Amino acid sequence: MKQASRRNTAFDIVTIGAATRDVFVKSSHFEKMRSSSAPDGWEACLPLGAKIPVDELAFETGGGATNAAATFGRFGFRTACVARVGRDAGGEAVRLALNDNDVSSHFLQFDPKERTAYSFILVAGSGSRAILVARGASKHIDAKAIPWTKLSSDWMYLTSLGGDEKLLRAILAEAKKSQRHLAWNPGNAEIELGIRKLTPFLMQTDILIMNREEAACLADVSPKHLDAIIAKLGSLPRMALVITDGKDGAYATSRGITWFAAAIKGKAVNTTGAGDAFGSAFTASMMRDSDIVHALKAGSANAFGVISQMGAKVGILKHFPTPSELSKARVKELT
């Protein structure tokens, strides 16, 4: 596949959103109970007063903006990341991780008061997880401190902003002004603003990426009714609506046609970061050749790499997926 032609920009893509220090705690001793209200269908019970053996402990960096940036950097795109961290060891870990993945860390904002966001990821033996989040500095990105003239790019990849509507408006105004393509993976706090308020932003978005539960919430439709979700949201983004569905695969809708990509089979060690891996690889592929089928395969391959390893970045593919890696993903047209 051929790389898309580049404008005379400093970067191919800029990612914006959360940056965290991640602590993964994996234990096969978490007690599981079925729950219809849990996203994965299970709840984990931690008996208070007990000591629970830990099978594996890992310290990594995460957050949607840095996870996506790692994909773009490894795939050979000129990439910068805008996020806010504390002046602490966690912030330094985020900076080093970006550099290690060929991503410019020059545009990180360092908060003088707040600590770097922390995520404590409790991973069960099945790879399913629950996340405890202390958002810290990540929820205080300063729009006025973003040096847009130094961050010229063809694309922008926007992740969770903690529901900061003012910041969201400023970022999308810049994207419109500079005629950048926009891929958007909104967080729960943005989705809670509601479809009525978000519709003007969604119509400015080229690629809209959400998981099934998030898409259902935005559309105000039961997650069971995928057709209704797609009917309500599918025509809003300019290029594609992408809905990930965990172990049940992913969907992409464009120009009234929907495709389904089955999840690549294999043992799940950890599901954290799979959505970021899918969305960023899908976008990277669309940047190359605008082919939905190729993009679904690239997203599937990258997500499979992530769930096969502990940590949100460890399993990200080290290069754009090879034909052999892409061939493992099966895509079919539904409508």
Secondary structure, 3 states (H helix, E strand, C coil): CCCCCCCCCCEEEEEECCCEEEEEEECCCCEEEECCCCCCCEEEECCCCCCCCCCEEEEEEECHHHHHHHHHHHCCCCEEEECEEECCHHHHHHHHHHHHCCEECCCCEEECCCCCEEEEEEECCCCCEEEEEECHHHHHCCHHHCCHHHCCEEEEEECCCCCCHHHHHHHHHHHHHCCCEEEECCCHHHHCCCHHHHHHHHCCCCEEEEEHHHHHHHHCCCCCCHHHHHHHHCCCCCCEEEEECHHHCEEEEECCEEEEECCCCCCCCCCCCHHHHHHHHHHHHHHHHCCHHHHHHHHHHHHHHHHCCCCCCCCCCCCCCCHHHHCCCCEEECC
